[in-house]
């Protein structure tokens, strides 16, 4: 059984093997609990990513 991952929008834990919604962004795949979280992420992905992934330097 694979480890669960966190939906970046709502924080829910999802199983990447059974999640029906996923998006690849900047070379990483993000899994979602459902279509509404996926749509929110697609509209503004940077809003839902950890702060350290936003910048280049520091």
N, CA, C and O of each residue as an XYZ file, in Angstrom:
232
protein
N       0.837     -1.184      0.000
C       0.000      0.000      0.000
C       0.887      1.256      0.000
O       1.841      1.363      0.771
N       0.553      2.176     -0.864
C       1.335      3.413     -0.984
C       0.993      4.374      0.140
O      -0.108      4.352      0.691
N       1.961      5.217      0.467
C       1.714      6.257      1.451
C       0.705      7.243      0.887
O       0.663      7.489     -0.318
N      -0.101      7.801      1.768
C      -1.054      8.814      1.346
C      -0.332     10.142      1.191
O       0.707     10.384      1.807
N      -0.902     10.988      0.362
C      -0.359     12.325      0.139
C      -1.435     13.335      0.506
O      -2.616     13.001      0.591
N      -1.007     14.582      0.723
C      -1.943     15.626      1.138
C      -2.455     16.386     -0.075
O      -1.672     16.815     -0.923
N      -3.759     16.551     -0.155
C      -4.374     17.416     -1.161
C      -3.912     18.835     -0.829
O      -4.184     19.323      0.268
N      -3.215     19.512     -1.757
C      -2.667     20.827     -1.435
C      -3.729     21.910     -1.216
O      -3.420     22.963     -0.657
N      -4.943     21.678     -1.635
C      -5.999     22.684     -1.490
C      -6.705     22.562     -0.141
O      -6.778     23.537      0.607
N      -7.220     21.384      0.175
C      -8.015     21.226      1.399
C      -7.268     20.537      2.528
O      -7.716     20.566      3.675
N      -6.126     19.912      2.217
C      -5.334     19.257      3.243
C      -5.732     17.819      3.529
O      -5.101     17.158      4.354
N      -6.756     17.329      2.868
C      -7.207     15.955      3.076
C      -6.151     14.969      2.588
O      -5.481     15.219      1.586
N      -6.001     13.852      3.292
C      -5.086     12.818      2.840
C      -5.774     11.993      1.764
O      -6.921     11.575      1.919
N      -5.048     11.763      0.659
C      -5.587     10.968     -0.438
C      -4.571      9.906     -0.840
O      -3.363     10.105     -0.716
N      -5.070      8.797     -1.313
C      -4.218      7.716     -1.801
C      -3.940      7.984     -3.270
O      -4.874      7.994     -4.071
N      -2.680      8.201     -3.651
C      -2.382      8.510     -5.049
C      -2.747      7.392     -6.017
O      -2.908      7.638     -7.212
N      -2.878      6.171     -5.517
C      -3.245      5.053     -6.383
C      -4.731      5.028     -6.715
O      -5.135      4.437     -7.717
N      -5.538      5.660     -5.887
C      -6.985      5.637     -6.128
C      -7.579      7.022     -6.368
O      -8.760      7.136     -6.697
N      -6.786      8.066     -6.209
C      -7.290      9.428     -6.435
C      -7.723      9.573     -7.889
O      -7.012      9.162     -8.807
N      -8.893     10.162     -8.084
C      -9.408     10.319     -9.443
C      -8.958     11.617    -10.090
O      -9.099     11.791    -11.301
N      -8.420     12.527     -9.294
C      -8.006     13.835     -9.814
C      -6.520     14.060     -9.537
O      -6.051     13.862     -8.416
N      -5.786     14.475    -10.570
C      -4.359     14.761    -10.418
C      -3.939     15.801    -11.450
O      -4.527     15.898    -12.527
N      -2.914     16.576    -11.103
C      -2.370     17.590    -11.994
C      -0.852     17.539    -11.884
O      -0.309     17.411    -10.787
N      -0.173     17.637    -13.012
C       1.277     17.768    -12.977
C       1.604     19.252    -13.093
O       1.120     19.939    -13.992
N       2.429     19.732    -12.177
C       2.802     21.143    -12.152
C       4.272     21.242    -11.782
O       4.696     20.731    -10.746
N       5.040     21.895    -12.626
C       6.480     22.067    -12.422
C       7.177     20.748    -12.128
O       8.035     20.667    -11.249
N       6.799     19.717    -12.872
C       7.457     18.423    -12.766
C       7.015     17.549    -11.605
O       7.580     16.474    -11.400
N       6.030     17.978    -10.849
C       5.538     17.189     -9.729
C       4.047     16.934     -9.910
O       3.311     17.800    -10.384
N       3.613     15.740     -9.529
C       2.197     15.401     -9.625
C       1.524     15.636     -8.284
O       1.991     15.168     -7.246
N       0.422     16.367     -8.325
C      -0.383     16.648     -7.138
C      -1.709     15.910     -7.286
O      -2.321     15.920     -8.354
N      -2.144     15.271     -6.204
C      -3.389     14.497     -6.202
C      -4.423     15.229     -5.352
O      -4.090     15.896     -4.373
N      -5.697     15.085     -5.757
C      -6.779     15.830     -5.123
C      -7.909     14.913     -4.712
O      -8.097     13.838     -5.281
N      -8.666     15.356     -3.705
C      -9.789     14.568     -3.202
C     -10.963     14.578     -4.182
O     -11.776     13.654     -4.192
N     -11.045     15.618     -5.000
C     -12.154     15.711     -5.941
C     -11.956     16.831     -6.938
O     -10.970     17.565     -6.871
N     -12.897     16.963     -7.868
C     -12.773     17.947     -8.942
C     -12.703     19.398     -8.479
O     -12.008     20.202     -9.100
N     -13.409     19.757     -7.396
C     -13.399     21.162     -6.980
C     -12.020     21.588     -6.477
O     -11.590     22.712     -6.735
N     -11.329     20.711     -5.769
C      -9.973     21.041     -5.311
C      -9.012     21.104     -6.504
O      -8.141     21.972     -6.554
N      -9.167     20.206     -7.440
C      -8.320     20.220     -8.635
C      -8.517     21.529     -9.401
O      -7.541     22.147     -9.825
N      -9.755     21.952     -9.578
C     -10.045     23.187    -10.307
C      -9.471     24.406     -9.592
O      -8.927     25.304    -10.236
N      -9.588     24.442     -8.267
C      -9.034     25.564     -7.502
C      -7.520     25.622     -7.681
O      -6.961     26.704     -7.856
N      -6.856     24.482     -7.638
C      -5.406     24.424     -7.814
C      -5.014     24.897     -9.212
O      -4.061     25.661     -9.363
N      -5.734     24.452    -10.218
C      -5.414     24.824    -11.602
C      -5.564     26.326    -11.838
O      -4.839     26.891    -12.657
N      -6.482     26.975    -11.143
C      -6.670     28.419    -11.307
C      -5.508     29.215    -10.728
O      -5.142     30.254    -11.278
N      -4.919     28.746     -9.622
C      -3.846     29.487     -8.956
C      -2.945     28.523     -8.186
O      -2.985     28.503     -6.956
N      -2.139     27.729     -8.877
C      -1.325     26.712     -8.208
C      -0.386     27.264     -7.140
O      -0.211     26.637     -6.095
N       0.213     28.409     -7.377
C       1.188     28.951     -6.439
C       0.568     29.265     -5.074
O       1.259     29.243     -4.055
N      -0.705     29.550     -5.060
C      -1.400     29.836     -3.799
C      -1.364     28.640     -2.853
O      -1.356     28.812     -1.634
N      -1.342     27.435     -3.404
C      -1.468     26.225     -2.599
C      -0.145     25.502     -2.350
O      -0.118     24.478     -1.668
N       0.936     26.023     -2.892
C       2.229     25.364     -2.706
C       2.941     25.923     -1.486
O       2.720     27.071     -1.100
N       3.802     25.103     -0.874
C       4.560     25.600      0.281
C       5.403     26.805     -0.085
O       5.864     26.919     -1.221
N       5.606     27.686      0.841
C       6.344     28.934      0.617
C       7.708     28.686     -0.009
O       8.130     29.446     -0.880
N       8.408     27.634      0.418
C       9.757     27.409     -0.084
C       9.804     27.054     -1.565
O      10.867     27.148     -2.178
N       8.688     26.651     -2.155
C       8.696     26.288     -3.569
C       8.396     27.476     -4.473
O       8.410     27.334     -5.696
N       8.120     28.658     -3.890
C       7.743     29.821     -4.677
C       8.946     30.574     -5.253
O       8.914     31.003     -6.406
N       9.966     30.729     -4.484
C      11.077     31.590     -4.899
C      12.224     30.815     -5.520
O      12.171     29.596     -5.688
N      13.248     31.559     -5.850
C      14.410     30.910     -6.443
C      15.556     30.838     -5.444
O      16.265     29.836     -5.349
N      15.712     31.901     -4.721
C      16.948     32.030     -3.937
C      16.640     32.258     -2.462
O      15.531     32.646     -2.092
N      17.638     32.010     -1.638
C      17.398     32.394     -0.279
C      17.869     31.443      0.681
O      17.723     31.657      1.884
